Amino acid sequence: MLDATDPTLPPYPSGAPFRRDDASRDGARKVNGDGSRIRQCDFVLAAVEQAGPAGIDAYTVFNLSDASFRDLSTCRARFSDLKKQGKIAKKGERTPGEAGVSVNLWIAARYVPAVAPDQAEMFGEAA
């Protein structure tokens, strides 16, 4: 569960989200304090934008030669962050991942197709 009530941390979306435990708060303090959250989000967004409407997965971004992620989970956290900010979205397609499980392809928000009002119910959206 996320906890946005710690007065020592900036609230989301200006700061990294965190859970109700010390390790999560410490991680949020680190990425907020050293600027790595913003740099990593910018890196992921640039990679997603460059991929265009074809999309890209987190493994591919993590393995880019100039990526600065210490592990795949940190890379995926930036995808989640950008999704919550409305800058990227799941394409609705999956591709084989390195661990033998299919993974989501991500696209920039500008490539998300618009849903016609008369089709909104098909997608679980209000018209």
Beta strands, then each sheet from edge to edge (+ up, - down):
strand 1: 88-96
strand 2: 102-108
sheet 1: 1+ 2-
end
